[in-house]
Amino acid sequence: MKSRTTFALIGALLGTALATMGAAQPVKDASAAGVPDPRHITNGQNIPSEGYADQPYIIKTDDGAWLCVMTTGVGVEGAGGQHVVSMRSTDRGKTWGDIVPIEPADGPEASYAVMLKVPSGRIYVFYNHNTDRVPEVKREDKGVYKRVDSLGHYVFKYSDDGGRSWSGKRYEVPIREFECDRNNVYGGKLRFFWNVGRPLILGDSAIMVIHKVGAMGEGFFAQSEGAFFKSKNILTERDPEKITFETLPDGDIGLRTPAGGGRVAEEQSIVKLSDDSLYCVYRTVDGWPTCAYSRNGGHEWTAPAYKTYSPGGRRVKHPRAANFAWNCANGKFLYWFHNHGGPFIGKMAADPRGASSSPYDDRNPAWLMAGREIDTPRGKMIEWSQPEILLYDDDPYIRMSYPDLVEEGGKFFVTETQKNVGRLHEIPNALVEGLFNQWDNHTISTNGLALNLPAGKPIPAETKMPKLPKLNFRDSKRADYGCKDARAGFSIDLWIQLDSLKPGQAILDSRDEEGKGIILSTTAAGPIKIALNDGRSESSWDSDRGAVRVGKPQHVVITVDGGPKIITFVVNGVLCDGGDERQFGWGRFSPNLRTPNGSPTLKIGPAVRSLRIYNRALRTSEAVGSFRAGM
């Protein structure tokens, strides 16, 4: 392993070289990856870095450019030489200009930058700075960490030329001491913190986020909570020495988890509502993200509560990863998360040591949901749509996180990083518009409809099974005649009415005498299950327990998505997420599964009231629209 000094020296040399490059840096064209699915992360545009790449955040400058700030370095996350840089693009991220060091690679660690643009066009960048060059930090369990990128001083610089250059001087943000600071192993003389949350302009003030850390230990940040700082004059004051800051909330305890939750409450993200209320969402290790509202500009907050799809409704699931909400120009919201409960949910939470994976794992795929304001007796609140898969990689161990959202010309773009490469992606219009319009969608899609047996007519016991697309096949254009991934999929949309959940009831069966094909049936555990067999292997997944009820019509859409190789169940307009019983409500199927085709005849059980089969994968929003349209 290289020493910190070596990392710093290499970083300084590389940073200087990058900073002096005069020509725009072209990035890979989206078509170069050759993956016919815009959700695959390799189809994004690369954002240049020095190696390590974190928090590639973008803001639009007054001259029309996109300005990106990033934490980068030649080592891994937290290594010496880690510093913050910026770069500009005038073609929506297709090419990027010079990398400009905001802090040098041979200086103290500088990390986790966020930007604020004020009405004059000036851009402020805020970040951690290890000004005192602290070499290591004590853990609460008497050990030490050599990583020193989340402590020291919170500082800012500014640019008056759209990010082409930055002020030579940095200025410190005074952040008030909280209880967690006083109780750390240094008694508050050294403080731990960082920030990933985007600042907001709120009336005539700006409000920004800070994640305070009370203890370093297991999981790196062993105790954390959210705080804010507000400036009432940064929007108009030109002299940075005269800018004032107020630390919020009132008192000396920040936003934590709900009563009975864990010690981790961090990476707060804020949006504003139409009445200037604030909504804050943040990660925990409890299996659910937490949220709170403020009606007075951040001074006071509602009691932290686990995030729900609607007030008092089903909880949203999310592991220990960034989960960000963003304001959109249409007055609605978008929310990035990972749609599973992490390894500590449910019974596993009783013994975290027995968990099979890290709480930082499973950040693939990334999911997106939309939000809209609703009026409640408690004031304006946000309700959320059912989610869609936004981005994925074929390797489930690849992680993507720390996104930012850019909206321009009616299009939406999102950044993300796997820590070694940052990318920019245009969100498909159909995906984002489907989310925004999900509440009002009462239509049944006809695109790709291969079989339609509507309700109101007798459902036959047998019918011709439509030929479904191959999921992969031999590529005769390859020299080795290897596999070509078709990225294909299909969906089954049906209304059923079960008299019981007795196991083994066949709902649909297209298997041939060799067992190849599809079987949809009830299981001993209660859910309904789909199994796909190609004669060489079998993949299966089932709905959440209790999702399908007996005695009345139930709408079920099963989607086999050959892009990310994921099976989803949408039951009565709700995407199964595993509930309190399992970490995942969606499941992966084998990438080696060749085809779901079996018998040319489909057997249909007596529980089926209507049936549609699509030769493509429906989006969640389409499944919801089908449910809302009724039988």
C-alpha positions as CSV (number, residue, x, y, z in Angstrom):
1,M,0.0,0.0,0.0
2,K,1.3,3.5,-0.9
3,S,2.0,5.8,2.0
4,R,0.0,9.0,2.5
5,T,3.0,11.1,1.5
6,T,3.3,9.2,-1.7
7,F,-0.4,9.6,-2.5
8,A,-0.1,13.4,-1.8
9,L,2.9,13.8,-4.1
10,I,1.4,11.8,-7.0
11,G,-1.8,13.7,-6.5
12,A,-0.1,17.0,-6.6
13,L,1.7,16.1,-9.8
14,L,-1.4,14.7,-11.5
15,G,-3.5,17.6,-10.3
16,T,-1.1,20.1,-11.7
17,A,-1.0,18.3,-15.0
18,L,-4.7,18.1,-15.3
19,A,-5.1,21.8,-14.4
20,T,-2.8,22.9,-17.2
21,M,-4.6,20.9,-19.9
22,G,-5.9,23.5,-22.3
23,A,-8.1,21.4,-24.6
24,A,-11.6,20.2,-23.8
25,Q,-11.6,16.6,-22.6
26,P,-13.8,14.4,-24.7
27,V,-15.7,11.7,-23.0
28,K,-17.0,8.3,-24.2
29,D,-20.0,8.6,-26.5
30,A,-23.1,7.0,-25.1
31,S,-23.3,4.5,-28.0
32,A,-19.8,3.2,-27.5
33,A,-20.9,0.8,-24.8
34,G,-23.2,-1.0,-27.2
35,V,-25.7,-1.9,-24.5
36,P,-29.3,-1.4,-25.8
37,D,-30.7,0.0,-22.6
38,P,-30.3,3.6,-21.5
39,R,-30.5,2.5,-17.9
40,H,-27.2,0.7,-18.1
41,I,-24.6,2.9,-16.4
42,T,-21.9,2.4,-19.1
43,N,-24.2,4.3,-21.5
44,G,-23.6,7.4,-19.4
45,Q,-21.1,10.2,-20.3
46,N,-17.9,9.9,-18.3
47,I,-16.9,12.9,-16.1
48,P,-13.1,13.3,-15.9
49,S,-11.4,12.8,-12.6
50,E,-7.9,11.9,-11.2
51,G,-9.0,8.4,-10.3
52,Y,-11.1,8.5,-7.2
53,A,-14.4,10.3,-8.1
54,D,-17.0,11.3,-5.6
55,Q,-20.0,13.6,-5.5
56,P,-20.0,14.8,-9.1
57,Y,-22.4,17.7,-8.5
58,I,-23.5,20.1,-11.3
59,I,-24.9,23.6,-11.3
60,K,-25.8,25.8,-14.3
61,T,-23.7,29.0,-14.6
62,D,-25.1,32.3,-15.8
63,D,-23.3,31.9,-19.1
64,G,-25.1,28.7,-19.8
65,A,-22.3,26.2,-18.9
66,W,-22.6,23.3,-16.6
67,L,-20.1,23.5,-13.7
68,C,-19.2,20.3,-12.0
69,V,-17.4,20.0,-8.6
70,M,-16.0,16.7,-7.5
71,T,-13.9,15.2,-4.8
72,T,-11.0,13.4,-6.4
73,G,-7.5,12.0,-6.0
74,V,-5.2,9.4,-7.3
75,G,-5.7,7.1,-4.3
76,V,-8.9,5.5,-2.9
77,E,-11.5,7.3,-0.8
78,G,-10.0,8.9,2.2
79,A,-6.4,8.6,1.0
80,G,-3.9,11.5,1.2
81,G,-4.0,13.9,-1.7
82,Q,-7.8,13.9,-1.8
83,H,-9.0,17.3,-2.8
84,V,-11.9,19.2,-4.5
85,V,-11.8,20.3,-8.1
86,S,-14.2,21.8,-10.7
87,M,-14.7,21.6,-14.5
88,R,-17.0,23.2,-17.0
89,S,-19.0,21.8,-19.9
90,T,-20.8,23.9,-22.6
91,D,-22.4,20.9,-24.3
92,R,-24.4,19.2,-21.5
93,G,-21.6,17.0,-20.4
94,K,-20.4,15.6,-23.8
95,T,-17.0,17.2,-23.2
96,W,-15.4,18.9,-20.2
97,G,-12.8,21.6,-20.1
98,D,-9.8,21.9,-17.8
99,I,-9.9,20.4,-14.3
100,V,-9.4,23.3,-11.9
101,P,-8.1,22.5,-8.4
102,I,-10.2,24.4,-5.8
103,E,-7.7,23.0,-3.3
104,P,-4.3,21.5,-4.3
105,A,-3.6,17.8,-4.1
106,D,-0.5,18.4,-1.9
107,G,-2.5,20.4,0.7
108,P,-4.6,19.1,3.6
109,E,-7.4,16.8,2.7
110,A,-10.3,18.7,1.2
111,S,-13.5,16.8,0.5
112,Y,-17.2,16.6,-0.2
113,A,-18.0,19.8,-2.0
114,V,-21.4,21.3,-2.6
115,M,-22.3,24.5,-4.5
116,L,-24.6,27.4,-4.0
117,K,-25.2,30.0,-6.8
118,V,-26.6,33.4,-5.6
119,P,-28.6,35.9,-7.7
120,S,-25.5,37.8,-8.8
121,G,-24.2,34.7,-10.5
122,R,-21.4,34.2,-7.9
123,I,-20.9,30.5,-7.0
124,Y,-19.9,29.4,-3.6
125,V,-18.4,26.0,-2.9
126,F,-18.5,24.5,0.6
127,Y,-16.4,21.5,1.8
128,N,-14.5,19.8,4.6
129,H,-10.9,20.9,5.1
130,N,-8.3,19.2,7.4
131,T,-6.7,22.6,8.0
132,D,-4.8,21.4,11.0
133,R,-3.4,18.4,9.2
134,V,-4.7,16.0,11.8
135,P,-3.0,12.6,11.0
136,E,-5.4,10.2,12.6
137,V,-8.6,10.1,14.7
138,K,-9.6,8.1,17.8
139,R,-12.4,5.6,17.6
140,E,-14.9,5.2,20.4
141,D,-13.6,1.6,20.9
142,K,-10.0,2.8,21.6
143,G,-8.7,2.2,18.1
144,V,-7.7,4.8,15.5
145,Y,-8.6,5.6,11.9
146,K,-5.9,7.0,9.6
147,R,-8.6,8.4,7.3
148,V,-9.1,12.1,8.0
149,D,-11.4,13.5,5.4
150,S,-14.5,14.0,7.6
151,L,-13.2,16.4,10.2
152,G,-11.5,19.7,10.9
153,H,-13.1,22.9,9.5
154,Y,-16.0,23.6,7.2
155,V,-14.9,26.2,4.7
156,F,-15.9,27.9,1.4
157,K,-14.4,29.6,-1.6
158,Y,-16.2,31.5,-4.4
159,S,-16.1,32.1,-8.1
160,D,-17.2,35.2,-10.0
161,D,-16.4,33.8,-13.5
162,G,-18.6,30.7,-13.7
163,G,-16.0,28.4,-12.1
164,R,-13.1,29.2,-14.3
165,S,-11.2,30.3,-11.2
166,W,-11.8,30.4,-7.4
167,S,-10.9,32.8,-4.7
168,G,-7.4,32.3,-3.4
169,K,-8.6,32.6,0.2
170,R,-10.9,30.1,1.9
171,Y,-13.3,31.3,4.6
172,E,-14.5,29.3,7.5
173,V,-18.2,28.6,8.4
174,P,-18.7,28.8,12.1
175,I,-20.8,25.8,13.1
176,R,-22.3,25.8,16.6
177,E,-21.3,23.0,19.0
178,F,-24.0,20.3,19.6
179,E,-24.3,17.7,22.3
180,C,-22.8,15.0,20.0
181,D,-19.7,17.2,19.6
182,R,-19.2,17.7,23.3
183,N,-19.6,14.0,23.9
184,N,-17.0,12.8,21.3
185,V,-13.7,11.3,22.4
186,Y,-12.0,14.7,22.1
187,G,-14.7,16.6,24.1
188,G,-15.5,18.7,21.1
189,K,-12.0,20.1,20.6
190,L,-11.9,18.2,17.4
191,R,-15.2,17.7,15.5
192,F,-16.2,15.2,12.9
193,F,-18.6,16.1,10.0
194,W,-19.2,16.1,6.3
195,N,-21.9,17.1,3.8
196,V,-23.5,15.7,0.7
197,G,-26.7,17.6,0.7
198,R,-27.5,20.3,-1.9
199,P,-28.0,23.9,-0.5
200,L,-31.4,25.7,-1.0
201,I,-32.4,29.3,-1.4
202,L,-35.3,29.8,1.0
203,G,-36.8,33.3,0.6
204,D,-34.1,35.8,1.2
205,S,-31.8,33.3,2.9
206,A,-29.8,30.2,2.0
207,I,-29.9,27.0,4.0
208,M,-27.3,24.3,3.9
209,V,-26.8,20.9,5.4
210,I,-24.1,19.5,7.7
211,H,-23.8,15.9,8.9
212,K,-22.4,15.9,12.5
213,V,-20.6,12.8,13.7
214,G,-20.5,12.1,17.4
215,A,-18.4,8.9,17.3
216,M,-16.1,7.2,15.0
217,G,-16.1,3.4,15.2
218,E,-18.0,0.4,13.7
219,G,-19.0,1.3,10.2
220,F,-16.7,4.3,10.3
221,F,-19.4,6.8,11.4
222,A,-20.8,5.1,14.5
223,Q,-23.1,8.0,15.6
224,S,-24.3,10.8,13.4
225,E,-27.1,13.3,13.1
226,G,-28.2,16.1,10.8
227,A,-27.8,19.9,11.3
228,F,-28.2,22.9,9.1
229,F,-26.7,26.4,8.8
230,K,-28.5,29.3,7.4
231,S,-27.2,32.6,6.0
232,K,-29.5,35.6,5.9
233,N,-27.1,37.8,3.8
234,I,-25.1,35.5,1.5
235,L,-27.5,36.1,-1.3
236,T,-26.6,39.8,-1.4
237,E,-23.4,40.4,0.6
238,R,-20.3,40.7,-1.7
239,D,-17.7,40.8,1.1
240,P,-17.2,37.1,2.2
241,E,-15.8,38.3,5.5
242,K,-19.2,39.8,6.3
243,I,-21.3,36.8,5.5
244,T,-23.0,35.5,8.6
245,F,-24.2,32.0,9.5
246,E,-26.6,30.5,12.0
247,T,-26.6,26.9,13.0
248,L,-29.9,25.0,13.2
249,P,-32.0,23.5,14.5
250,D,-32.5,25.3,17.8
251,G,-31.0,23.5,20.7
252,D,-28.0,21.2,20.5
253,I,-29.5,18.0,19.1
254,G,-29.8,17.5,15.4
255,L,-32.1,15.2,13.3
256,R,-31.7,11.7,14.5
257,T,-33.6,8.4,14.0
258,P,-37.1,7.8,15.4
259,A,-37.4,6.5,18.9
260,G,-35.9,3.0,19.1
261,G,-33.9,3.5,15.9
262,G,-30.1,3.2,15.5
263,R,-27.4,5.7,16.2
264,V,-26.8,6.5,12.5
265,A,-28.8,9.4,10.9
266,E,-26.8,11.1,8.2
267,E,-26.6,12.5,4.7
268,Q,-29.6,14.7,5.0
269,S,-31.1,16.0,1.8
270,I,-33.6,18.9,1.7
271,V,-36.3,20.2,-0.6
272,K,-38.7,23.1,-0.2
273,L,-42.5,23.0,-0.6
274,S,-44.6,25.7,-2.2
275,D,-45.3,27.3,1.2
276,D,-41.6,27.3,2.0
277,S,-41.8,24.4,4.4
278,L,-38.8,22.2,4.3
279,Y,-38.7,18.4,3.8
280,C,-35.6,16.5,4.9
281,V,-34.8,12.8,4.1
282,Y,-31.8,10.9,5.3
283,R,-30.2,7.5,5.7
284,T,-30.1,5.2,8.7
285,V,-29.0,1.6,9.3
286,D,-32.6,0.6,10.4
287,G,-33.8,-0.5,7.0
288,W,-35.8,2.6,6.3
289,P,-34.9,6.2,5.6
290,T,-36.0,8.9,8.0
291,C,-37.7,12.2,7.2
292,A,-38.9,15.3,9.0
293,Y,-40.6,18.6,8.1
294,S,-39.8,22.2,9.2
295,R,-42.4,24.9,9.0
296,N,-40.1,27.7,10.2
297,G,-37.1,27.6,8.1
298,G,-35.2,24.9,9.9
299,H,-35.4,26.2,13.4
300,E,-37.7,23.4,14.5
301,W,-38.6,20.0,12.9
302,T,-41.3,17.5,13.3
303,A,-40.4,14.4,15.2
304,P,-38.2,12.2,12.9
305,A,-40.3,9.4,11.3
306,Y,-39.5,6.7,8.8
307,K,-40.3,7.8,5.3
308,T,-43.6,6.5,3.9
309,Y,-45.2,6.5,0.5
310,S,-48.1,8.6,1.8
311,P,-48.7,10.1,5.3
312,G,-49.3,7.2,7.6
313,G,-48.8,4.7,4.8
314,R,-46.3,2.0,3.9
315,R,-42.7,2.6,4.8
316,V,-40.1,3.1,2.1
317,K,-37.1,0.8,2.3
318,H,-33.5,1.8,1.9
319,P,-30.1,0.7,3.2
320,R,-27.1,2.9,4.4
321,A,-26.7,4.8,1.2
322,A,-27.3,8.3,-0.2
323,N,-31.0,8.9,-0.7
324,F,-31.7,12.3,-2.2
325,A,-34.8,14.3,-3.0
326,W,-34.8,17.1,-5.5
327,N,-37.2,20.0,-6.4
328,C,-38.3,20.0,-10.1
329,A,-39.5,22.9,-12.2
330,N,-43.0,21.5,-12.4
331,G,-43.5,21.8,-8.7
332,K,-43.0,18.0,-8.1
333,F,-40.1,16.1,-6.7
334,L,-37.8,13.2,-7.7
335,Y,-36.2,10.9,-5.2
336,W,-33.2,8.5,-5.6
337,F,-33.0,5.4,-3.4
338,H,-32.2,1.7,-3.6
339,N,-35.6,0.1,-2.6
340,H,-34.5,-2.6,-0.2
341,G,-34.0,-2.7,3.5
342,G,-30.3,-3.4,3.9
343,P,-29.0,-6.4,5.8
344,F,-30.2,-5.2,9.2
345,I,-34.0,-5.2,8.5
346,G,-36.5,-7.3,10.4
347,K,-35.1,-10.3,12.3
348,M,-31.5,-9.6,11.1
349,A,-31.5,-6.4,13.0
350,A,-31.5,-8.3,16.3
351,D,-28.0,-9.6,15.5
352,P,-26.1,-7.3,13.1
353,R,-23.0,-9.5,13.5
354,G,-24.9,-12.3,11.8
355,A,-25.7,-10.2,8.7
356,S,-24.3,-11.6,5.6
357,S,-23.3,-8.3,4.0
358,S,-22.3,-4.7,4.8
359,P,-25.0,-2.0,5.3
360,Y,-23.2,-0.1,2.5
361,D,-23.8,-2.9,-0.1
362,D,-26.5,-3.3,-2.7
363,R,-26.5,0.1,-4.3
364,N,-27.4,-1.5,-7.6
365,P,-29.8,-0.8,-9.1
366,A,-30.7,2.8,-8.3
367,W,-34.5,3.5,-8.2
368,L,-36.4,6.7,-8.8
369,M,-39.8,7.8,-7.6
370,A,-41.7,11.0,-8.0
371,G,-43.4,13.1,-5.3
372,R,-46.2,15.6,-5.2
373,E,-47.6,18.0,-2.6
374,I,-50.8,17.2,-0.8
375,D,-52.7,19.1,1.9
376,T,-53.1,17.5,5.3
377,P,-54.3,18.6,8.7
378,R,-50.6,18.9,9.6
379,G,-49.8,21.2,6.6
380,K,-48.4,20.4,3.2
381,M,-46.7,17.1,2.9
382,I,-45.3,14.9,0.1
383,E,-46.7,11.7,-1.2
384,W,-44.6,9.4,-3.4
385,S,-45.2,7.3,-6.5
386,Q,-44.3,3.7,-6.9
387,P,-40.7,3.5,-8.1
388,E,-38.9,2.6,-11.3
389,I,-35.4,1.2,-12.0
390,L,-33.3,4.2,-13.1
391,L,-29.8,2.8,-13.5
392,Y,-28.1,-0.5,-13.1
393,D,-24.9,-2.4,-13.8
394,D,-24.7,-6.1,-14.8
395,D,-22.4,-6.8,-11.9
396,P,-24.5,-6.7,-8.7
397,Y,-21.5,-5.9,-6.6
398,I,-21.0,-2.6,-8.5
399,R,-22.3,0.3,-6.4
400,M,-23.6,3.7,-7.6
401,S,-24.4,6.6,-5.4
402,Y,-24.0,10.3,-4.6
403,P,-26.1,11.5,-7.5
404,D,-27.1,15.0,-8.6
405,L,-30.1,16.1,-10.8
406,V,-29.9,18.6,-13.6
407,E,-33.0,19.8,-15.4
408,E,-32.7,21.7,-18.6
409,G,-34.8,22.2,-21.7
410,G,-37.5,19.9,-20.5
411,K,-34.9,17.1,-20.0
412,F,-33.7,15.5,-16.8
413,F,-30.1,14.3,-16.3
414,V,-28.6,12.6,-13.3
415,T,-25.0,12.1,-12.2
416,E,-23.7,9.1,-10.2
417,T,-20.4,7.6,-9.1
418,Q,-19.0,4.2,-8.3
419,K,-16.1,6.0,-6.5
420,N,-13.7,5.3,-9.4
421,V,-15.7,6.8,-12.3
422,G,-18.4,9.5,-12.3
423,R,-21.0,9.6,-15.1
424,L,-23.8,11.7,-16.4
425,H,-27.0,10.1,-17.7
426,E,-30.1,11.5,-19.5
427,I,-33.2,10.0,-17.9
428,P,-35.5,8.6,-20.5
429,N,-38.5,10.9,-20.9
430,A,-41.0,8.1,-20.8
431,L,-39.6,7.0,-17.4
432,V,-39.7,10.3,-15.7
433,E,-43.0,11.4,-17.2
434,G,-44.6,8.1,-16.3
435,L,-43.6,8.8,-12.7
436,F,-44.9,12.3,-12.6
437,N,-48.2,11.2,-14.1
438,Q,-48.6,8.0,-12.2
439,W,-51.4,9.2,-9.9
440,D,-53.6,10.2,-12.9
441,N,-52.7,7.3,-15.2
442,H,-55.8,5.1,-15.9
443,T,-54.7,3.6,-19.2
444,I,-53.8,0.1,-20.3
445,S,-50.8,0.0,-22.5
446,T,-51.2,-1.7,-25.9
447,N,-47.5,-1.4,-26.9
448,G,-46.1,-4.9,-27.1
449,L,-49.4,-6.6,-26.2
450,A,-49.1,-10.2,-27.5
451,L,-52.2,-11.7,-25.8
452,N,-55.3,-10.1,-24.6
453,L,-58.1,-11.9,-22.8
454,P,-60.3,-9.2,-21.4
455,A,-62.6,-9.4,-18.5
456,G,-66.3,-9.8,-19.2
457,K,-65.9,-12.7,-21.5
458,P,-65.4,-16.3,-20.7
459,I,-61.7,-17.1,-20.0
460,P,-60.7,-20.3,-21.8
461,A,-59.0,-23.1,-20.0
462,E,-56.4,-23.1,-22.7
463,T,-55.2,-20.7,-25.4
464,K,-52.3,-20.3,-27.8
465,M,-49.2,-19.1,-25.9
466,P,-47.6,-16.1,-27.6
467,K,-43.9,-16.5,-28.4
468,L,-41.9,-14.4,-26.0
469,P,-38.5,-12.8,-26.8
470,K,-35.3,-14.7,-26.2
471,L,-33.4,-13.3,-23.3
472,N,-30.0,-14.2,-24.8
473,F,-28.8,-16.1,-27.8
474,R,-25.7,-17.2,-29.7
475,D,-24.0,-14.3,-31.5
476,S,-23.0,-15.5,-35.0
477,K,-21.1,-12.3,-35.6
478,R,-18.6,-13.0,-32.8
479,A,-15.5,-15.0,-33.7
480,D,-16.1,-17.3,-30.8
481,Y,-19.9,-17.5,-31.3
482,G,-20.5,-16.6,-27.7
483,C,-23.5,-15.2,-26.0
484,K,-25.3,-12.0,-26.9
485,D,-27.6,-10.5,-24.2
486,A,-30.8,-9.4,-25.8
487,R,-31.8,-7.2,-22.9
488,A,-35.3,-8.4,-23.6
489,G,-38.2,-9.1,-21.2
490,F,-41.9,-9.6,-20.9
491,S,-44.8,-8.8,-18.5
492,I,-47.9,-10.8,-17.4
493,D,-50.8,-8.6,-16.4
494,L,-53.8,-10.3,-14.9
495,W,-56.8,-10.0,-12.6
496,I,-57.3,-13.1,-10.5
497,Q,-59.7,-14.1,-7.7
498,L,-58.5,-16.9,-5.4
499,D,-60.9,-18.6,-3.0
500,S,-57.9,-19.7,-0.9
501,L,-54.1,-19.6,-0.8
502,K,-53.8,-23.4,-0.8
503,P,-50.4,-24.1,-2.2
504,G,-49.9,-25.6,-5.6
505,Q,-52.8,-23.9,-7.4
506,A,-51.7,-23.3,-11.0
507,I,-52.7,-19.9,-12.2
508,L,-50.9,-20.0,-15.5
509,D,-48.8,-22.8,-17.0
510,S,-47.0,-22.9,-20.3
511,R,-44.5,-25.7,-19.5
512,D,-43.9,-28.4,-22.0
513,E,-43.3,-32.1,-21.3
514,E,-39.7,-31.3,-20.5
515,G,-40.6,-28.6,-17.9
516,K,-39.6,-25.7,-20.1
517,G,-41.8,-22.6,-19.9
518,I,-43.6,-20.6,-17.2
519,I,-45.6,-21.6,-14.2
520,L,-47.4,-19.1,-12.0
521,S,-48.8,-20.7,-8.9
522,T,-49.6,-20.3,-5.2
523,T,-47.0,-21.4,-2.7
524,A,-46.9,-22.9,0.8
525,A,-45.7,-19.6,2.3
526,G,-48.7,-17.7,1.0
527,P,-47.4,-15.6,-1.9
528,I,-47.8,-16.4,-5.6
529,K,-44.7,-17.5,-7.4
530,I,-43.4,-17.4,-11.0
531,A,-40.9,-19.9,-12.2
532,L,-39.0,-19.7,-15.5
533,N,-37.4,-22.8,-17.0
534,D,-35.4,-23.1,-20.2
535,G,-34.5,-26.8,-19.9
536,R,-31.1,-26.0,-18.6
537,S,-31.8,-23.9,-15.5
538,E,-34.7,-22.4,-13.6
539,S,-35.2,-19.0,-12.0
540,S,-38.1,-18.0,-9.8
541,W,-39.4,-15.2,-7.6
542,D,-42.5,-14.6,-5.6
543,S,-44.8,-11.8,-4.4
544,D,-44.7,-10.4,-0.9
545,R,-46.6,-12.5,1.6
546,G,-50.0,-11.0,2.2
547,A,-49.9,-8.9,-0.9
548,V,-52.5,-11.1,-2.7
549,R,-55.8,-11.5,-0.8
550,V,-58.5,-14.1,-1.2
551,G,-62.2,-13.6,-2.0
552,K,-62.0,-10.5,-4.2
553,P,-60.4,-9.6,-7.5
554,Q,-56.6,-8.8,-7.3
555,H,-54.5,-7.2,-10.0
556,V,-51.1,-8.6,-10.5
557,V,-48.4,-7.6,-12.9
558,I,-45.2,-9.7,-13.1
559,T,-42.4,-8.2,-15.0
560,V,-39.3,-10.1,-16.1
561,D,-36.9,-7.3,-17.0
562,G,-34.0,-8.6,-19.1
563,G,-31.9,-5.4,-18.6
564,P,-31.0,-5.6,-15.0
565,K,-32.2,-9.3,-14.8
566,I,-34.8,-8.5,-12.2
567,I,-38.3,-9.9,-11.6
568,T,-40.9,-7.6,-10.0
569,F,-44.4,-8.0,-8.7
570,V,-46.9,-5.1,-8.7
571,V,-50.0,-6.1,-6.8
572,N,-53.0,-3.8,-6.8
573,G,-50.8,-0.9,-8.0
574,V,-48.1,-1.4,-5.3
575,L,-44.6,-2.7,-6.1
576,C,-43.6,-5.5,-3.8
577,D,-40.6,-4.4,-1.7
578,G,-40.3,-7.3,0.8
579,G,-42.2,-5.6,3.6
580,D,-40.9,-6.4,7.1
581,E,-40.1,-10.0,6.3
582,R,-37.4,-9.9,3.7
583,Q,-34.7,-7.5,2.5
584,F,-35.8,-7.5,-1.1
585,G,-39.2,-7.5,-2.8
586,W,-37.7,-7.8,-6.2
587,G,-35.4,-10.7,-7.2
588,R,-32.7,-11.4,-9.7
589,F,-32.9,-14.1,-12.3
590,S,-30.0,-15.9,-13.9
591,P,-28.3,-14.0,-16.8
592,N,-27.8,-17.5,-18.4
593,L,-31.6,-18.1,-18.7
594,R,-32.1,-18.4,-22.4
595,T,-35.8,-18.2,-23.1
596,P,-39.1,-18.5,-21.2
597,N,-40.8,-20.3,-24.1
598,G,-42.1,-23.8,-23.6
599,S,-45.4,-25.3,-24.7
600,P,-47.3,-23.6,-27.6
601,T,-50.4,-23.9,-25.3
602,L,-51.0,-21.9,-22.2
603,K,-53.2,-23.5,-19.5
604,I,-55.2,-20.9,-17.6
605,G,-56.5,-21.6,-14.1
606,P,-60.1,-20.9,-12.9
607,A,-58.9,-17.9,-10.8
608,V,-58.0,-15.8,-13.8
609,R,-60.5,-13.1,-14.7
610,S,-58.5,-11.3,-17.3
611,L,-55.1,-11.8,-18.9
612,R,-52.7,-9.7,-20.9
613,I,-49.2,-10.8,-21.9
614,Y,-46.6,-8.3,-23.3
615,N,-43.5,-9.2,-25.3
616,R,-41.6,-6.4,-23.5
617,A,-41.1,-5.4,-19.9
618,L,-43.7,-2.9,-18.6
619,R,-42.5,0.0,-16.5
620,T,-43.9,0.2,-13.0
621,S,-46.0,3.2,-14.0
622,E,-47.6,1.2,-16.7
623,A,-48.5,-1.5,-14.3
624,V,-50.0,1.0,-11.9
625,G,-52.0,2.6,-14.8
626,S,-53.4,-0.8,-15.7
627,F,-54.6,-1.3,-12.1
628,R,-56.2,2.1,-12.0
629,A,-58.0,1.4,-15.3
630,G,-59.8,-1.5,-13.5
631,M,-60.7,-4.9,-14.7
